Amino acid sequence: MDIVSVALQRYSTKAFDPSKKLTAEEADKIKTLLQYSPSSTNSQPWHFIVASTEEG
């Protein structure tokens, strides 16, 4: 897959469906991938909050 096909397949979620759940394996995979997000001078200025219940 190249950057053009990735860009053409992206979308913004318009509605949240609380009945759809990620498996623990899917969540772990996403967390790992987030570590590889590029940042200027490797500053990594982001923080992630993972909520697994309605209460957070």
N, CA, C and O atoms as a Tinker XYZ file with bonds, in Angstrom:
   224  protein
     1  N      0.846000   -1.175000    0.000000    73     2
     2  CA     0.000000    0.000000    0.000000    64     1     3
     3  C      0.895000    1.244000    0.000000    63     2     4     5
     4  O      1.876000    1.303000    0.741000    81     3
     5  N      0.563000    2.219000   -0.817000    73     3     6
     6  CA     1.359000    3.443000   -0.878000    64     5     7
     7  C      0.584000    4.603000   -0.260000    63     6     8     9
     8  O     -0.598000    4.468000    0.057000    81     7
     9  N      1.245000    5.725000   -0.092000    73     7    10
    10  CA     0.656000    6.879000    0.588000    64     9    11
    11  C     -0.574000    7.416000   -0.137000    63    10    12    13
    12  O     -1.501000    7.909000    0.505000    81    11
    13  N     -0.595000    7.330000   -1.458000    73    11    14
    14  CA    -1.745000    7.830000   -2.221000    64    13    15
    15  C     -2.980000    6.993000   -1.909000    63    14    16    17
    16  O     -4.047000    7.547000   -1.646000    81    15
    17  N     -2.854000    5.677000   -1.933000    73    15    18
    18  CA    -4.018000    4.833000   -1.656000    64    17    19
    19  C     -4.483000    4.994000   -0.211000    63    18    20    21
    20  O     -5.683000    4.946000    0.058000    81    19
    21  N     -3.555000    5.184000    0.716000    73    19    22
    22  CA    -3.937000    5.417000    2.108000    64    21    23
    23  C     -4.711000    6.729000    2.225000    63    22    24    25
    24  O     -5.748000    6.780000    2.885000    81    23
    25  N     -4.212000    7.787000    1.588000    73    23    26
    26  CA    -4.874000    9.092000    1.647000    64    25    27
    27  C     -6.266000    9.043000    1.031000    63    26    28    29
    28  O     -7.187000    9.691000    1.527000    81    27
    29  N     -6.423000    8.288000   -0.035000    73    27    30
    30  CA    -7.724000    8.208000   -0.699000    64    29    31
    31  C     -8.732000    7.376000    0.086000    63    30    32    33
    32  O     -9.936000    7.520000   -0.125000    81    31
    33  N     -8.274000    6.515000    0.978000    73    31    34
    34  CA    -9.175000    5.660000    1.747000    64    33    35
    35  C     -9.546000    6.242000    3.112000    63    34    36    37
    36  O    -10.409000    5.685000    3.790000    81    35
    37  N     -8.936000    7.320000    3.525000    73    35    38
    38  CA    -9.204000    7.873000    4.851000    64    37    39
    39  C    -10.579000    8.532000    4.902000    63    38    40    41
    40  O    -11.127000    8.929000    3.874000    81    39
    41  N    -11.115000    8.642000    6.077000    73    39    42
    42  CA   -12.405000    9.300000    6.249000    64    41    43
    43  C    -12.506000    9.810000    7.687000    63    42    44    45
    44  O    -11.774000    9.371000    8.573000    81    43
    45  N    -13.417000   10.733000    7.890000    73    43    46
    46  CA   -13.679000   11.243000    9.229000    64    45    47
    47  C    -14.949000   10.578000    9.745000    63    46    48    49
    48  O    -15.965000   10.536000    9.050000    81    47
    49  N    -14.887000   10.070000   10.943000    73    47    50
    50  CA   -16.058000    9.421000   11.522000    64    49    51
    51  C    -17.094000   10.481000   11.854000    63    50    52    53
    52  O    -16.797000   11.458000   12.542000    81    51
    53  N    -18.295000   10.286000   11.369000    73    51    54
    54  CA   -19.364000   11.260000   11.597000    64    53    55
    55  C    -20.254000   10.864000   12.771000    63    54    56    57
    56  O    -20.869000   11.722000   13.404000    81    55
    57  N    -20.325000    9.581000   13.057000    73    55    58
    58  CA   -21.179000    9.112000   14.141000    64    57    59
    59  C    -20.433000    8.055000   14.945000    63    58    60    61
    60  O    -19.721000    7.218000   14.389000    81    59
    61  N    -20.603000    8.107000   16.241000    73    59    62
    62  CA   -19.958000    7.151000   17.127000    64    61    63
    63  C    -20.930000    6.031000   17.436000    63    62    64    65
    64  O    -22.072000    6.289000   17.818000    81    63
    65  N    -20.497000    4.797000   17.278000    73    63    66
    66  CA   -21.335000    3.629000   17.569000    64    65    67
    67  C    -20.749000    2.911000   18.782000    63    66    68    69
    68  O    -19.774000    2.172000   18.647000    81    67
    69  N    -21.330000    3.118000   19.964000    73    67    70
    70  CA   -20.765000    2.515000   21.180000    64    69    71
    71  C    -20.871000    0.998000   21.221000    63    70    72    73
    72  O    -20.247000    0.361000   22.070000    81    71
    73  N    -21.648000    0.407000   20.318000    73    71    74
    74  CA   -21.770000   -1.053000   20.317000    64    73    75
    75  C    -20.563000   -1.725000   19.662000    63    74    76    77
    76  O    -20.348000   -2.923000   19.844000    81    75
    77  N    -19.783000   -0.969000   18.910000    73    75    78
    78  CA   -18.586000   -1.525000   18.272000    64    77    79
    79  C    -17.421000   -1.451000   19.253000    63    78    80    81
    80  O    -17.081000   -0.378000   19.751000    81    79
    81  N    -16.826000   -2.583000   19.519000    73    79    82
    82  CA   -15.727000   -2.662000   20.482000    64    81    83
    83  C    -14.477000   -3.212000   19.812000    63    82    84    85
    84  O    -14.561000   -4.057000   18.920000    81    83
    85  N    -13.325000   -2.732000   20.244000    73    83    86
    86  CA   -12.048000   -3.279000   19.789000    64    85    87
    87  C    -11.688000   -4.466000   20.674000    63    86    88    89
    88  O    -11.986000   -4.478000   21.868000    81    87
    89  N    -11.056000   -5.442000   20.085000    73    87    90
    90  CA   -10.510000   -6.525000   20.896000    64    89    91
    91  C     -9.252000   -6.003000   21.581000    63    90    92    93
    92  O     -8.694000   -4.987000   21.169000    81    91
    93  N     -8.812000   -6.690000   22.614000    73    91    94
    94  CA    -7.580000   -6.295000   23.304000    64    93    95
    95  C     -6.405000   -6.330000   22.340000    63    94    96    97
    96  O     -5.512000   -5.486000   22.414000    81    95
    97  N     -6.401000   -7.302000   21.437000    73    95    98
    98  CA    -5.321000   -7.414000   20.451000    64    97    99
    99  C     -5.317000   -6.214000   19.505000    63    98   100   101
   100  O     -4.254000   -5.675000   19.194000    81    99
   101  N     -6.499000   -5.792000   19.043000    73    99   102
   102  CA    -6.591000   -4.628000   18.150000    64   101   103
   103  C     -6.121000   -3.363000   18.865000    63   102   104   105
   104  O     -5.392000   -2.557000   18.288000    81   103
   105  N     -6.538000   -3.189000   20.121000    73   103   106
   106  CA    -6.137000   -2.011000   20.894000    64   105   107
   107  C     -4.624000   -1.989000   21.098000    63   106   108   109
   108  O     -3.994000   -0.939000   20.968000    81   107
   109  N     -4.045000   -3.136000   21.415000    73   107   110
   110  CA    -2.589000   -3.208000   21.596000    64   109   111
   111  C     -1.850000   -2.884000   20.305000    63   110   112   113
   112  O     -0.818000   -2.212000   20.328000    81   111
   113  N     -2.375000   -3.358000   19.184000    73   111   114
   114  CA    -1.745000   -3.089000   17.889000    64   113   115
   115  C     -1.769000   -1.588000   17.580000    63   114   116   117
   116  O     -0.780000   -1.031000   17.102000    81   115
   117  N     -2.896000   -0.944000   17.856000    73   115   118
   118  CA    -3.012000    0.501000   17.620000    64   117   119
   119  C     -2.052000    1.264000   18.525000    63   118   120   121
   120  O     -1.385000    2.196000   18.076000    81   119
   121  N     -1.977000    0.874000   19.800000    73   119   122
   122  CA    -1.056000    1.536000   20.733000    64   121   123
   123  C      0.388000    1.429000   20.248000    63   122   124   125
   124  O      1.155000    2.388000   20.343000    81   123
   125  N      0.748000    0.267000   19.735000    73   123   126
   126  CA     2.101000    0.077000   19.210000    64   125   127
   127  C      2.333000    0.962000   17.989000    63   126   128   129
   128  O      3.382000    1.594000   17.872000    81   127
   129  N      1.362000    1.011000   17.083000    73   127   130
   130  CA     1.504000    1.830000   15.878000    64   129   131
   131  C      1.605000    3.314000   16.209000    63   130   132   133
   132  O      2.324000    4.045000   15.528000    81   131
   133  N      0.899000    3.771000   17.239000    73   131   134
   134  CA     0.955000    5.181000   17.622000    64   133   135
   135  C      2.363000    5.603000   18.023000    63   134   136   137
   136  O      2.726000    6.768000   17.866000    81   135
   137  N      3.149000    4.683000   18.532000    73   135   138
   138  CA     4.522000    4.999000   18.927000    64   137   139
   139  C      5.389000    5.368000   17.728000    63   138   140   141
   140  O      6.435000    5.998000   17.888000    81   139
   141  N      4.963000    4.981000   16.539000    73   139   142
   142  CA     5.741000    5.243000   15.325000    64   141   143
   143  C      5.270000    6.486000   14.570000    63   142   144   145
   144  O      5.747000    6.760000   13.468000    81   143
   145  N      4.331000    7.244000   15.161000    73   143   146
   146  CA     3.869000    8.473000   14.516000    64   145   147
   147  C      5.016000    9.473000   14.456000    63   146   148   149
   148  O      5.697000    9.694000   15.458000    81   147
   149  N      5.238000   10.080000   13.292000    73   147   150
   150  CA     6.360000   11.008000   13.170000    64   149   151
   151  C      6.106000   12.328000   13.898000    63   150   152   153
   152  O      4.964000   12.764000   14.036000    81   151
   153  N      7.176000   12.949000   14.355000    73   151   154
   154  CA     7.086000   14.279000   14.947000    64   153   155
   155  C      8.367000   15.038000   14.610000    63   154   156   157
   156  O      9.414000   14.442000   14.356000    81   155
   157  N      8.262000   16.341000   14.616000    73   155   158
   158  CA     9.411000   17.179000   14.300000    64   157   159
   159  C     10.510000   16.969000   15.338000    63   158   160   161
   160  O     10.252000   17.024000   16.540000    81   159
   161  N     11.692000   16.736000   14.890000    73   159   162
   162  CA    12.880000   16.480000   15.721000    64   161   163
   163  C     12.626000   15.425000   16.797000    63   162   164   165
   164  O     13.227000   15.460000   17.871000    81   163
   165  N     11.739000   14.499000   16.498000    73   163   166
   166  CA    11.392000   13.399000   17.407000    64   165   167
   167  C     10.926000   13.909000   18.775000    63   166   168   169
   168  O     11.182000   13.278000   19.800000    81   167
   169  N     10.240000   15.057000   18.778000    73   167   170
   170  CA     9.795000   15.651000   20.041000    64   169   171
   171  C      8.628000   14.890000   20.673000    63   170   172   173
   172  O      8.441000   14.953000   21.888000    81   171
   173  N      7.852000   14.185000   19.878000    73   171   174
   174  CA     6.721000   13.373000   20.342000    64   173   175
   175  C      5.845000   14.142000   21.335000    63   174   176   177
   176  O      5.741000   13.739000   22.494000    81   175
   177  N      5.216000   15.238000   20.907000    73   175   178
   178  CA     4.483000   16.113000   21.817000    64   177   179
   179  C      3.062000   15.653000   22.165000    63   178   180   181
   180  O      2.288000   16.443000   22.706000    81   179
   181  N      2.707000   14.434000   21.878000    73   179   182
   182  CA     1.329000   13.998000   22.073000    64   181   183
   183  C      1.168000   13.137000   23.321000    63   182   184   185
   184  O      2.124000   12.585000   23.866000    81   183
   185  N     -0.088000   13.051000   23.742000    73   183   186
   186  CA    -0.489000   12.176000   24.846000    64   185   187
   187  C     -1.758000   11.480000   24.390000    63   186   188   189
   188  O     -2.579000   12.086000   23.701000    81   187
   189  N     -1.934000   10.240000   24.755000    73   187   190
   190  CA    -3.111000    9.480000   24.366000    64   189   191
   191  C     -3.845000    9.019000   25.613000    63   190   192   193
   192  O     -3.228000    8.594000   26.590000    81   191
   193  N     -5.165000    9.107000   25.571000    73   191   194
   194  CA    -6.010000    8.603000   26.646000    64   193   195
   195  C     -6.857000    7.497000   26.053000    63   194   196   197
   196  O     -7.556000    7.707000   25.061000    81   195
   197  N     -6.799000    6.329000   26.651000    73   195   198
   198  CA    -7.553000    5.183000   26.158000    64   197   199
   199  C     -8.670000    4.896000   27.152000    63   198   200   201
   200  O     -8.410000    4.579000   28.313000    81   199
   201  N     -9.907000    5.008000   26.694000    73   199   202
   202  CA   -11.069000    4.724000   27.540000    64   201   203
   203  C    -11.691000    3.410000   27.094000    63   202   204   205
   204  O    -11.880000    3.180000   25.900000    81   203
   205  N    -12.006000    2.557000   28.046000    73   203   206
   206  CA   -12.588000    1.264000   27.690000    64   205   207
   207  C    -13.990000    1.069000   28.256000    63   206   208   209
   208  O    -14.608000    0.024000   28.047000    81   207
   209  N    -14.493000    2.075000   28.972000    73   207   210
   210  CA   -15.860000    2.018000   29.488000    64   209   211
   211  C    -16.537000    3.353000   29.213000    63   210   212   213
   212  O    -15.875000    4.329000   28.859000    81   211
   213  N    -17.847000    3.395000   29.376000    73   211   214
   214  CA   -18.570000    4.654000   29.161000    64   213   215
   215  C    -18.113000    5.723000   30.146000    63   214   216   217
   216  O    -18.131000    6.911000   29.825000    81   215
   217  N    -17.706000    5.310000   31.334000    73   215   218
   218  CA   -17.253000    6.252000   32.354000    64   217   219
   219  C    -15.850000    6.765000   32.065000    63   218   220   221
   220  O    -15.418000    7.770000   32.630000    81   219
   221  N    -15.152000    6.077000   31.192000    73   219   222
   222  CA   -13.808000    6.510000   30.837000    64   221   223
   223  C    -12.803000    5.528000   31.277000    63   222   224
   224  O    -11.607000    5.728000   31.062000    81   223
